């Protein structure tokens, strides 16, 4: 296994002009697979509310739910740096609440850093979390927790004034101590300028190729929802088709009585279900298999 990725690794990658690969994960199995595939960063995103829980936004996700998913992902990820999202209202109410909840994600969830949305208005919050020795990743542009304020999931920073505001927010977050910055749903030209101005890495999603890295929701890049077709998503697989086909084949074999077959069934050479031969309650007859019989261990089909 390659060396564990840290926030310092990511800064070195930017300096060396090597692209950073970031992907979301929500459970140990996906984390293990994505880690083995070479992910540099895994984001336990509050997008779990939409892609796992079935909500229409990220807003219903709670701190306890985020901690649960962070715990699962950190068990599966060995090399990748794991970032935990600060969910809605976990940091907006006060700096003290933000530090406390960020600490929970690290201490209970096991993540290496936290991510929060917002610009200069949260610079003091970022600085306080960083003073508590918790690294912070920022998030600007299309910020899903502000969906109602933005009027929907729409590209941000398209005019000069809005673009200048996002650039100033990016600089403020860097000064406050952020180690990296997600740029979501902004014009390529703006993302390029921000990436060139900052010394910290930028991770793009719908922000063009000039960012220092890219992130996608794992379910999106794997093609698990054919009805979700935003412009910024490229499907690198068709798991919806693969899973549907596999499940249909299973259902068909069950209904036809062809599964399980002999290759997927167990037998006993000594089992005799004859009532008269069964040991009477309280008798001293041994329940051990007859001599020469195979003893099966705790894992199906593995002899001891």
C-alpha positions in Angstrom: 0.0 0.0 0.0 1.2 3.5 -0.8 1.8 6.0 1.9 -1.3 7.4 3.6 -2.5 10.6 1.9 -2.5 13.7 4.2 -3.3 17.4 3.8 0.4 17.9 3.2 0.4 15.3 0.4 -2.3 17.3 -1.4 -0.4 20.5 -1.2 2.7 18.7 -2.7 0.5 17.4 -5.5 -0.6 20.9 -6.4 3.0 22.1 -6.3 4.0 19.3 -8.6 1.1 20.0 -10.9 -0.3 16.5 -10.3 -4.1 16.2 -10.4 -5.9 15.1 -7.2 -8.6 12.4 -7.4 -11.5 12.8 -5.0 -14.7 10.8 -4.8 -17.6 10.5 -2.3 -18.1 7.3 -0.3 -20.8 6.4 2.3 -20.0 2.9 3.5 -17.0 0.6 4.2 -17.5 -1.6 1.1 -17.4 1.3 -1.4 -14.6 2.9 0.6 -12.5 -0.2 0.3 -13.1 -0.5 -3.4 -12.5 3.1 -4.2 -9.3 3.1 -2.0 -8.0 0.1 -3.9 -8.8 1.9 -7.2 -6.5 4.8 -6.2 -8.6 7.6 -4.7 -6.5 10.3 -3.1 -9.4 11.8 -1.1 -12.7 10.3 0.0 -15.5 12.8 0.9 -18.2 11.5 3.2 -20.6 14.0 1.7 -23.9 15.2 3.1 -25.0 14.2 -0.4 -25.8 11.0 1.4 -29.1 12.6 2.1 -30.0 12.5 -1.6 -28.2 9.4 -3.0 -28.6 7.1 -0.1 -31.5 8.4 2.0 -33.7 9.6 -0.9 -34.2 13.2 0.1 -34.5 16.0 -2.5 -31.7 18.0 -0.8 -28.9 17.6 1.7 -30.7 19.6 4.3 -32.3 16.8 6.4 -28.9 15.1 7.1 -28.0 15.2 10.8 -24.7 15.2 12.7 -25.3 11.7 14.1 -26.0 10.4 10.6 -22.8 12.0 9.3 -20.8 10.4 12.1 -22.3 7.0 11.4 -21.2 7.2 7.7 -17.8 8.6 8.5 -17.2 5.7 10.9 -18.0 3.2 8.1 -15.9 4.9 5.5 -12.8 5.3 7.7 -13.0 1.5 8.4 -12.8 0.8 4.7 -10.3 3.5 3.5 -6.6 2.7 4.2 -4.7 5.0 2.0 -7.0 7.9 1.0 -7.5 11.0 3.1 -11.1 11.0 4.4 -13.0 14.3 4.7 -16.3 14.5 6.6 -19.0 17.0 5.6 -20.4 19.4 8.2 -24.1 19.0 7.7 -26.7 21.8 7.6 -26.9 23.8 10.9 -23.9 22.0 12.5 -21.7 25.1 12.1 -24.0 28.0 11.1 -25.4 28.8 14.6 -22.2 29.7 16.4 -18.4 29.3 16.3 -18.5 27.2 19.5 -21.1 24.8 18.0 -19.0 24.5 14.8 -15.8 23.6 16.7 -17.7 21.1 18.8 -19.3 19.4 15.8 -16.1 19.4 13.8 -14.4 17.7 16.8 -17.2 15.0 16.8 -16.5 14.2 13.2 -12.8 13.7 13.9 -13.1 12.0 17.3 -16.2 9.8 16.7 -16.2 9.6 12.9 -12.5 9.1 12.5 -12.0 11.5 9.6 -8.8 13.4 8.9 -10.5 16.7 8.1 -13.9 18.4 7.8 -15.6 20.4 4.9 -18.0 23.3 5.2 -19.8 25.5 2.8 -19.6 29.3 2.7 -17.3 32.2 2.1 -15.8 35.1 4.0 -18.8 35.1 6.4 -17.4 31.8 7.9 -13.8 32.8 8.0 -13.8 33.2 11.8 -15.5 29.8 12.0 -12.8 28.2 9.8 -10.0 29.8 11.8 -11.5 28.6 15.1 -11.8 25.0 13.9 -8.2 25.1 12.5 -7.0 26.5 15.9 -8.5 23.3 17.4 -6.1 21.4 15.2 -8.8 20.2 12.8 -8.0 20.8 9.1 -10.8 22.4 7.1 -11.7 22.1 3.4 -13.8 25.0 2.1 -16.6 24.8 -0.5 -17.7 27.7 -2.8 -19.8 28.3 -5.8 -22.9 26.1 -5.9 -23.3 25.3 -2.2 -26.1 22.7 -1.8 -27.0 23.8 1.7 -27.9 27.2 0.3 -30.2 25.8 -2.3 -33.2 27.9 -1.3 -31.1 31.1 -1.2 -29.7 30.3 -4.7 -33.2 29.5 -6.1 -32.1 26.0 -7.1 -29.1 24.1 -8.2 -27.8 26.7 -10.7 -24.3 27.7 -11.9 -22.8 30.5 -9.7 -20.4 33.3 -10.6 -21.5 33.9 -14.1 -21.4 37.7 -14.0 -18.5 39.9 -13.1 -19.8 40.9 -9.6 -20.7 37.4 -8.6 -17.4 36.0 -9.8 -15.4 38.7 -7.9 -17.3 37.8 -4.7 -16.4 34.1 -5.1 -12.8 35.0 -5.7 -12.7 37.2 -2.6 -14.3 34.4 -0.6 -11.7 32.0 -1.8 -8.9 34.2 -0.7 -10.6 34.8 2.7 -10.9 31.1 3.3 -7.2 30.5 2.4 -6.2 33.2 4.9 -8.5 31.7 7.5 -6.5 28.4 7.2 -8.4 26.1 4.8 -6.0 23.5 3.4 -8.1 23.0 0.2 -11.2 24.3 -1.6 -14.0 22.7 -3.5 -15.3 24.8 -6.4 -18.7 23.6 -7.5 -20.8 24.8 -10.4 -18.8 27.8 -11.5 -17.5 28.9 -14.9 -14.2 27.4 -16.1 -12.7 30.8 -16.4 -13.4 31.7 -12.8 -12.1 28.4 -11.5 -8.9 28.9 -13.4 -8.3 32.3 -11.9 -9.0 31.1 -8.4 -6.7 28.0 -8.8 -3.9 30.3 -10.1 -4.4 32.8 -7.2 -4.4 30.2 -4.3 -1.5 28.3 -2.9 -3.9 25.6 -1.6 -5.4 23.0 -3.9 -8.8 23.5 -5.6 -11.1 20.5 -6.3 -13.6 21.0 -9.0 -17.0 19.6 -9.7 -18.6 21.3 -12.6 -15.8 23.8 -12.6 -13.7 22.8 -15.6 -10.4 21.1 -16.1 -8.0 23.7 -14.6 -8.7 22.9 -11.0 -6.0 21.0 -9.1 -8.3 18.0 -8.8 -11.8 16.7 -9.5 -14.5 15.1 -7.4 -17.7 13.2 -8.3 -20.3 11.4 -6.3 -19.4 7.7 -6.6 -23.0 6.7 -7.6 -22.9 9.3 -10.4 -19.6 8.2 -12.0 -20.6 4.5 -11.7 -23.9 5.2 -13.5 -26.2 4.0 -10.8 -29.0 6.6 -11.5 -29.9 6.9 -15.2 -32.4 9.6 -14.5 -29.8 12.0 -13.0 -28.1 13.7 -16.0 -26.3 16.9 -15.0 -23.9 18.3 -17.5 -20.8 18.0 -15.2 -21.3 14.2 -14.6 -19.6 11.6 -16.8 -20.6 8.0 -16.3 -17.6 5.7 -16.3 -19.7 2.6 -15.9 -23.3 1.5 -16.2 -23.9 -0.1 -12.8 -27.6 0.5 -13.0 -27.7 -1.9 -16.0 -25.3 -4.3 -14.4 -27.1 -4.5 -11.1 -30.5 -4.7 -12.7 -29.3 -7.6 -15.0 -27.8 -9.5 -12.1 -30.8 -9.1 -9.8 -33.2 -10.1 -12.6 -31.1 -13.2 -13.3 -31.2 -14.2 -9.6 -35.0 -13.7 -9.5 -35.5 -15.8 -12.6 -33.5 -18.7 -11.3 -35.3 -18.6 -7.9 -38.6 -18.7 -9.7 -37.5 -21.5 -12.0 -36.1 -23.6 -9.1 -32.6 -23.7 -10.6 -31.0 -21.8 -7.8 -29.6 -22.9 -5.5 -28.0 -25.9 -7.3 -25.7 -28.6 -6.0 -22.7 -26.2 -6.2 -24.4 -23.8 -3.8 -25.9 -26.3 -1.3 -24.6 -28.2 1.8 -25.0 -31.9 2.7 -24.3 -34.0 5.8 -23.1 -37.6 5.7 -24.2 -38.3 9.3 -27.5 -36.4 9.7 -30.4 -38.8 10.5 -33.7 -37.0 11.2 -35.4 -40.1 12.7 -37.2 -39.3 16.0 -36.6 -42.7 17.6 -32.8 -42.4 17.2 -32.6 -38.9 18.6 -30.9 -38.6 22.1 -33.4 -38.2 24.9 -33.4 -34.9 26.7 -30.8 -35.0 29.4 -29.0 -38.0 28.0 -25.2 -38.1 27.8 -25.0 -39.1 24.2 -22.5 -37.0 22.3 -23.7 -34.5 19.7 -20.3 -34.5 18.1 -20.1 -35.7 14.4 -19.2 -39.4 13.9 -15.6 -40.3 13.5 -14.3 -39.3 10.2 -17.0 -36.8 9.5 -15.9 -33.3 8.4 -16.2 -30.5 11.0 -17.3 -27.2 9.5 -16.0 -23.9 10.9 -17.8 -20.7 11.5 -17.5 -19.6 7.8 -19.8 -21.5 5.5 -17.9 -24.3 3.6 -14.6 -23.8 5.4 -13.6 -27.0 7.3 -11.8 -26.7 10.6 
